[in-house]
Amino acid sequence: MENRLSVVTNTVTGEVTRFTYDGDGKRTLREDGSGVTVYLGPVEVHITGTERVTRTYYHAGDQRIAMSVSGSGGGELTYLHGDHLGSASLATDASGALLNEMRYTPYGVTRSGDMPTDRRYTDQRWESGLGLYDYGARFYSAALGRFVSADSIVPSPGNPQSFNRYAYVLNNPLHYVDPSGHIQNNPNELLRADNILNTLTNDYDVKIRKDWGWKGLPWARKWNAGAWTIDELETILQEVTGLATAMGGSRSFRDTFGGVRIHRKDMNNPGEANAHDVWLSTTAWNNTDPWTVVHELAHAWDAAHGWQLSKDMQSAMGAGFAHPIRHFFDRSNPAYWYDPGNGPPPCGIDGNFNRKEDFAEAVTAYIDATEAQMRANGRGWPYADPVRGYIYADFYATPRGQHIQALMVTPP
């Protein structure tokens, strides 16, 4: 998994600790000299030789409230109690009798006591052999009060504290937590997220459901970071604004789309769309891929007009399948692929290319012609190709570029 700690070697003892992650960046396996630990959601199984110890956690909403351990003489529930930051502070039995108590310094160094769980400061996993907390995206040193690697984003450029990419929660650990290693529940970041949502809604009638915030009872609240990052919201705003500008402004965008809802979804494709709805993958899409945002918005635009926009462009380009039935049964054969007709396709073609993809790629190429030309060249479909019978300086000069230009000036 990219940007995740995978191997740690103790230079004194020579012991090696290895971590394995799934496609979402969640830890699935830990291996060291003591054995192997397998992570299956709320269940953790530690295997040493022939011995197996299973630790199961129980939650009430997002709050970790109890655990049980089987395979080591245990099995009874131990109840876990957190402080205002979600740090494990007390452990009790079913009768309420105190079993363990633990206290922390503001930055998470253990002040006193112990707990039967490795989920400790702000409910993050304590790696005793490393002396670090695993915050998901990064590891954190409570002794230093700093992350051991830099944040990959600057979440609030307007706040100078955000430019210290190793700092923990803006150096204010008594008020804020950082559940993922990326997003803190700090006023600057929350204000920026709200401003982005308000701009998308009020200017463009694009709606994203706010799924972040505090959850739980007042005395046992836990911060829920939601499905979005600030950078992802910034990317969506940037691409919506760019498309609206090409259409002649926010009013034209609103009238053309008739409202759009953007969601997150677990799926293999980066995105998909229908009339008034766009879905972006929780695993295959992130803020470094603005192309997909415009591409799926173009599909939503086409769908909102009964897919007539792609039909009109197909007709204008003289494009289509010469052998649609053969293509259906043998999509891997280039001889049966979509014929782009007049002029080059926006970024080349493959076995999945059709009129709807042609239109979506053409709209996206119009918004980012430089990226489109790079993709076209990389796929062997340059805009200047004497062998295929055309020479164009850029996408705007191609027949598709001219067609989209007319559509942008006078949207349906």
C-alpha positions as CSV (number, residue, x, y, z in Angstrom):
1,M,0.0,0.0,0.0
2,E,1.4,3.4,-1.0
3,N,2.7,5.7,1.8
4,R,2.2,3.1,4.5
5,L,5.0,1.8,6.8
6,S,5.7,-1.7,5.7
7,V,9.0,-2.8,7.3
8,V,10.8,-1.7,10.5
9,T,14.2,-3.1,11.6
10,N,15.5,-2.7,15.1
11,T,19.1,-1.8,14.5
12,V,20.1,-3.0,18.0
13,T,18.4,-6.4,18.1
14,G,18.0,-7.0,14.4
15,E,14.3,-7.9,14.8
16,V,12.1,-7.1,11.8
17,T,8.5,-6.0,12.0
18,R,6.4,-6.2,8.9
19,F,2.9,-4.7,8.1
20,T,0.5,-5.6,5.4
21,Y,-2.5,-3.4,4.3
22,D,-5.6,-3.8,2.2
23,G,-6.6,-1.5,-0.7
24,D,-8.1,1.0,1.6
25,G,-4.9,1.4,3.6
26,K,-6.2,-0.5,6.6
27,R,-3.8,-2.9,8.4
28,T,-4.5,-6.6,7.8
29,L,-1.3,-8.3,9.1
30,R,1.5,-7.7,11.5
31,E,4.6,-10.0,11.7
32,D,7.4,-9.9,14.2
33,G,9.5,-12.2,16.4
34,S,6.5,-12.8,18.7
35,G,4.3,-14.2,16.0
36,V,1.7,-13.0,13.5
37,T,-1.4,-10.9,14.2
38,V,-4.3,-10.9,11.7
39,Y,-6.8,-8.0,11.7
40,L,-10.3,-8.7,10.6
41,G,-12.4,-5.6,11.4
42,P,-13.2,-5.7,15.1
43,V,-11.4,-9.1,15.5
44,E,-7.6,-9.5,16.0
45,V,-6.0,-12.9,16.1
46,H,-2.5,-13.3,17.4
47,I,-0.8,-16.6,16.4
48,T,2.4,-17.8,18.1
49,G,3.4,-21.3,17.1
50,T,0.4,-23.4,17.9
51,E,-1.2,-20.9,20.3
52,R,-3.9,-18.6,19.1
53,V,-5.4,-15.7,21.1
54,T,-8.4,-13.8,19.7
55,R,-9.3,-10.3,20.8
56,T,-12.7,-9.0,19.9
57,Y,-13.9,-5.4,20.2
58,Y,-17.5,-4.2,20.6
59,H,-18.7,-0.8,19.6
60,A,-21.7,1.4,20.2
61,G,-21.8,3.4,17.0
62,D,-18.2,4.7,16.6
63,Q,-17.3,4.3,20.3
64,R,-15.2,1.3,21.4
65,I,-16.9,0.2,24.6
66,A,-15.8,-3.4,25.4
67,M,-13.4,-6.2,24.5
68,S,-13.1,-9.9,25.1
69,V,-10.0,-12.2,24.9
70,S,-10.3,-15.9,24.1
71,G,-7.6,-18.5,23.9
72,S,-5.6,-17.4,26.9
73,G,-7.9,-18.2,29.8
74,G,-10.1,-15.2,29.2
75,G,-13.4,-14.7,27.5
76,E,-15.3,-12.4,29.8
77,L,-16.1,-8.9,28.7
78,T,-13.9,-6.0,29.8
79,Y,-15.6,-2.6,29.5
80,L,-13.5,0.3,28.2
81,H,-14.1,4.0,29.1
82,G,-12.6,6.9,27.2
83,D,-12.0,10.5,28.1
84,H,-13.1,13.6,26.1
85,L,-10.5,12.8,23.4
86,G,-11.5,9.1,23.2
87,S,-8.3,7.9,25.0
88,A,-8.8,4.6,26.8
89,S,-8.7,5.7,30.5
90,L,-10.6,3.1,32.5
91,A,-11.3,-0.6,32.3
92,T,-14.1,-2.2,34.4
93,D,-15.8,-5.6,34.7
94,A,-19.5,-6.4,34.2
95,S,-20.2,-5.3,37.8
96,G,-18.5,-1.9,37.3
97,A,-15.4,-2.8,39.4
98,L,-12.3,-1.0,38.3
99,L,-9.7,-3.3,36.7
100,N,-7.3,-0.8,35.1
101,E,-6.7,2.9,34.9
102,M,-4.4,4.9,32.7
103,R,-3.5,8.6,32.4
104,Y,-1.7,10.5,29.6
105,T,0.2,13.7,29.1
106,P,-1.4,16.2,26.7
107,Y,0.6,14.7,23.7
108,G,-0.1,11.1,24.7
109,V,2.9,9.9,26.7
110,T,1.7,7.4,29.4
111,R,1.7,9.2,32.7
112,S,0.6,6.3,34.8
113,G,-1.1,3.0,34.8
114,D,-1.8,0.4,32.0
115,M,-4.7,-0.9,29.9
116,P,-5.5,-4.4,28.6
117,T,-5.8,-3.0,25.1
118,D,-3.3,-1.5,22.7
119,R,-6.0,1.0,21.6
120,R,-5.0,3.8,23.9
121,Y,-4.3,7.5,23.3
122,T,-7.2,9.0,21.2
123,D,-8.2,5.3,20.6
124,Q,-5.2,4.8,18.3
125,R,-3.1,1.6,18.3
126,W,0.0,1.6,20.4
127,E,3.0,-0.2,19.0
128,S,5.0,-0.8,22.2
129,G,7.9,-2.4,20.3
130,L,8.3,0.8,18.1
131,G,7.3,3.3,20.8
132,L,4.9,4.9,18.3
133,Y,1.1,5.2,17.7
134,D,-0.4,4.0,14.4
135,Y,-2.7,6.8,13.1
136,G,-3.5,5.0,9.9
137,A,-2.0,7.4,7.3
138,R,1.1,8.0,9.5
139,F,2.9,7.0,12.7
140,Y,3.0,9.4,15.7
141,S,5.6,9.8,18.4
142,A,3.9,10.9,21.7
143,A,7.4,11.5,23.2
144,L,8.1,14.0,20.5
145,G,4.6,15.3,20.1
146,R,5.1,15.0,16.3
147,F,4.3,12.6,13.4
148,V,7.4,10.8,12.2
149,S,6.6,11.5,8.5
150,A,5.3,14.6,6.8
151,D,1.6,15.1,6.0
152,S,1.0,14.6,2.3
153,I,-1.4,17.6,2.3
154,V,-1.6,21.1,3.7
155,P,-5.2,21.0,4.8
156,S,-5.7,24.6,5.7
157,P,-3.3,26.9,3.7
158,G,-4.8,29.9,5.4
159,N,-3.4,28.8,8.8
160,P,0.4,29.0,9.1
161,Q,0.3,26.1,11.6
162,S,-0.8,23.8,8.8
163,F,2.6,24.3,7.0
164,N,4.3,22.4,9.9
165,R,3.5,19.1,8.2
166,Y,4.9,17.1,11.2
167,A,2.9,18.9,13.8
168,Y,0.1,17.1,15.7
169,V,-3.4,18.8,15.7
170,L,-2.0,22.3,15.3
171,N,0.0,21.8,18.5
172,N,-3.3,21.9,20.5
173,P,-3.8,18.3,21.7
174,L,-6.1,19.2,24.6
175,H,-8.9,20.2,22.1
176,Y,-8.3,18.4,18.9
177,V,-7.8,14.8,17.7
178,D,-6.4,13.5,14.4
179,P,-8.2,10.1,13.8
180,S,-6.7,9.4,10.4
181,G,-3.3,11.1,10.3
182,H,-4.7,13.6,7.7
183,I,-7.8,15.5,8.9
184,Q,-8.1,17.2,12.3
185,N,-11.3,18.5,13.7
186,N,-9.9,22.1,13.9
187,P,-11.9,25.2,13.2
188,N,-9.9,26.3,10.1
189,E,-10.4,23.0,8.3
190,L,-14.0,22.7,9.3
191,L,-14.7,26.2,8.1
192,R,-13.0,25.6,4.8
193,A,-15.0,22.4,4.3
194,D,-18.3,24.2,5.0
195,N,-17.3,27.0,2.7
196,I,-16.7,24.6,-0.1
197,L,-20.0,22.8,0.4
198,N,-21.8,26.2,0.5
199,T,-20.2,27.4,-2.7
200,L,-21.0,24.2,-4.5
201,T,-24.6,24.3,-3.4
202,N,-25.4,28.0,-3.7
203,D,-23.4,28.8,-6.9
204,Y,-23.7,25.5,-8.9
205,D,-26.5,23.5,-7.3
206,V,-24.0,20.7,-6.6
207,K,-24.6,18.9,-3.3
208,I,-22.3,16.8,-1.2
209,R,-23.6,15.3,2.0
210,K,-21.7,16.4,5.1
211,D,-20.7,13.2,6.8
212,W,-18.1,14.5,9.2
213,G,-18.5,15.7,12.8
214,W,-18.8,14.6,16.4
215,K,-20.9,11.5,17.1
216,G,-22.1,9.9,20.2
217,L,-23.4,11.1,23.6
218,P,-21.9,14.3,25.0
219,W,-19.8,12.4,27.6
220,A,-18.6,9.8,25.1
221,R,-18.3,11.7,21.8
222,K,-16.0,10.6,19.0
223,W,-14.9,12.5,16.0
224,N,-16.0,11.0,12.6
225,A,-13.8,12.1,9.8
226,G,-16.3,11.1,7.1
227,A,-15.5,9.9,3.5
228,W,-13.9,13.1,2.2
229,T,-10.6,14.9,2.6
230,I,-10.2,18.7,2.2
231,D,-8.1,18.2,-0.9
232,E,-10.8,16.0,-2.5
233,L,-13.4,18.7,-1.8
234,E,-11.0,21.4,-3.2
235,T,-10.5,19.3,-6.4
236,I,-14.3,19.0,-6.9
237,L,-14.8,22.7,-6.4
238,Q,-12.0,23.5,-8.8
239,E,-13.3,21.2,-11.6
240,V,-16.9,22.3,-11.2
241,T,-15.8,25.9,-11.4
242,G,-13.7,25.2,-14.5
243,L,-16.6,23.4,-16.3
244,A,-19.0,26.2,-15.3
245,T,-16.7,28.9,-16.6
246,A,-16.5,27.1,-19.9
247,M,-20.3,27.0,-20.0
248,G,-20.5,30.7,-19.5
249,G,-20.9,30.9,-15.7
250,S,-22.6,29.4,-12.7
251,R,-26.2,30.2,-13.9
252,S,-25.6,28.4,-17.2
253,F,-24.1,25.4,-15.3
254,R,-27.2,25.2,-13.0
255,D,-29.6,25.4,-15.8
256,T,-27.8,22.8,-17.9
257,F,-27.4,20.2,-15.2
258,G,-30.5,20.9,-13.2
259,G,-28.7,19.9,-10.0
260,V,-26.1,17.3,-9.2
261,R,-25.4,15.2,-6.1
262,I,-21.9,13.8,-5.7
263,H,-21.4,10.7,-3.6
264,R,-18.6,8.2,-2.5
265,K,-19.0,4.5,-3.2
266,D,-17.0,1.3,-2.9
267,M,-16.3,0.3,-6.5
268,N,-13.4,-0.7,-8.7
269,N,-14.0,2.0,-11.3
270,P,-12.9,5.5,-10.4
271,G,-16.3,6.9,-11.0
272,E,-19.8,6.5,-12.6
273,A,-22.7,8.8,-13.2
274,N,-26.3,9.1,-14.2
275,A,-28.7,12.0,-14.5
276,H,-28.1,14.3,-11.5
277,D,-25.8,11.9,-9.7
278,V,-22.1,11.3,-9.7
279,W,-20.3,8.6,-7.7
280,L,-16.6,8.7,-7.0
281,S,-14.8,5.6,-5.7
282,T,-13.6,5.4,-2.2
283,T,-10.5,3.4,-3.3
284,A,-9.9,4.1,-7.0
285,W,-10.3,7.9,-6.9
286,N,-8.7,10.7,-4.9
287,N,-7.8,14.4,-5.2
288,T,-4.9,13.7,-7.6
289,D,-7.4,12.7,-10.3
290,P,-9.4,15.7,-11.4
291,W,-9.9,14.2,-14.8
292,T,-12.5,11.7,-13.4
293,V,-14.5,14.5,-11.8
294,V,-15.1,16.3,-15.1
295,H,-15.5,13.0,-17.0
296,E,-18.3,11.9,-14.7
297,L,-19.9,15.3,-14.7
298,A,-20.0,15.1,-18.5
299,H,-21.8,11.7,-18.2
300,A,-24.3,13.3,-15.8
301,W,-24.8,16.2,-18.3
302,D,-25.4,13.8,-21.1
303,A,-27.8,11.6,-19.0
304,A,-29.8,14.6,-17.9
305,H,-30.6,15.2,-21.6
306,G,-31.6,11.6,-22.3
307,W,-28.1,10.8,-23.6
308,Q,-28.9,12.9,-26.7
309,L,-25.7,14.9,-26.5
310,S,-23.5,11.9,-27.1
311,K,-25.9,10.8,-29.9
312,D,-25.6,14.2,-31.6
313,M,-21.8,14.2,-31.4
314,Q,-21.6,10.6,-32.7
315,S,-23.7,11.7,-35.7
316,A,-21.7,14.9,-36.3
317,M,-18.4,12.9,-36.2
318,G,-19.7,10.0,-38.4
319,A,-18.5,7.7,-35.6
320,G,-19.8,4.3,-34.4
321,F,-19.4,0.6,-34.5
322,A,-19.0,-1.1,-37.9
323,H,-19.7,-4.5,-36.3
324,P,-21.5,-3.9,-33.1
325,I,-22.5,-7.6,-32.6
326,R,-18.9,-8.8,-33.2
327,H,-17.7,-6.1,-30.8
328,F,-20.1,-7.3,-28.1
329,F,-18.7,-10.9,-28.3
330,D,-15.1,-10.0,-29.0
331,R,-14.3,-6.7,-27.3
332,S,-10.6,-7.4,-27.2
333,N,-10.3,-7.3,-31.0
334,P,-9.3,-3.8,-32.2
335,A,-10.9,-4.6,-35.6
336,Y,-14.3,-4.3,-33.9
337,W,-13.6,-1.3,-31.8
338,Y,-15.5,2.0,-32.0
339,D,-14.6,4.0,-35.2
340,P,-14.0,7.6,-34.2
341,G,-15.0,8.8,-37.6
342,N,-14.0,12.4,-38.4
343,G,-10.8,13.4,-36.7
344,P,-9.0,11.9,-33.7
345,P,-10.7,10.7,-30.5
346,P,-10.0,12.8,-27.5
347,C,-7.5,10.4,-25.9
348,G,-7.4,7.3,-28.0
349,I,-9.7,4.3,-27.9
350,D,-9.9,0.8,-26.5
351,G,-12.4,-2.0,-26.3
352,N,-14.6,-0.2,-23.8
353,F,-14.9,3.0,-25.9
354,N,-18.3,4.0,-27.2
355,R,-20.3,7.1,-28.0
356,K,-21.0,8.0,-24.3
357,E,-17.3,7.6,-23.4
358,D,-16.4,9.6,-26.5
359,F,-18.6,12.5,-25.4
360,A,-17.4,12.4,-21.8
361,E,-13.7,12.3,-22.9
362,A,-14.3,15.2,-25.3
363,V,-15.8,17.4,-22.6
364,T,-13.0,16.6,-20.2
365,A,-10.4,17.2,-23.0
366,Y,-11.9,20.6,-23.6
367,I,-11.5,21.5,-19.9
368,D,-7.9,20.2,-19.8
369,A,-6.5,20.1,-23.3
370,T,-2.9,19.7,-22.1
371,E,-3.6,16.5,-20.2
372,A,-5.7,15.3,-23.1
373,Q,-2.9,15.7,-25.6
374,M,-0.5,13.9,-23.3
375,R,-3.0,11.0,-22.9
376,A,-3.6,10.9,-26.7
377,N,0.1,10.8,-27.5
378,G,0.7,8.1,-24.8
379,R,-2.0,5.9,-26.3
380,G,-0.8,6.2,-29.9
381,W,-3.5,8.6,-31.1
382,P,-1.7,12.0,-31.6
383,Y,-3.7,14.9,-33.0
384,A,-1.0,15.4,-35.7
385,D,-1.1,12.0,-37.5
386,P,-0.5,12.2,-41.3
387,V,-0.9,8.4,-41.5
388,R,-4.4,8.7,-40.3
389,G,-5.0,11.8,-42.5
390,Y,-5.2,14.7,-40.0
391,I,-2.9,17.3,-38.5
392,Y,-4.2,19.4,-35.6
393,A,-2.3,21.7,-33.2
394,D,-4.3,20.7,-30.2
395,F,-7.7,19.4,-29.1
396,Y,-9.5,22.7,-29.6
397,A,-8.7,22.5,-33.4
398,T,-10.1,19.0,-33.8
399,P,-13.6,18.4,-35.0
400,R,-14.6,17.2,-31.5
401,G,-13.0,20.3,-29.9
402,Q,-15.1,22.5,-32.3
403,H,-18.2,20.5,-31.5
404,I,-17.8,20.9,-27.7
405,Q,-16.9,24.6,-28.2
406,A,-20.3,25.2,-29.9
407,L,-22.0,23.2,-27.2
408,M,-20.4,25.2,-24.4
409,V,-21.3,28.5,-26.1
410,T,-24.9,27.4,-26.5
411,P,-25.6,24.6,-24.1
412,P,-28.9,22.7,-24.6
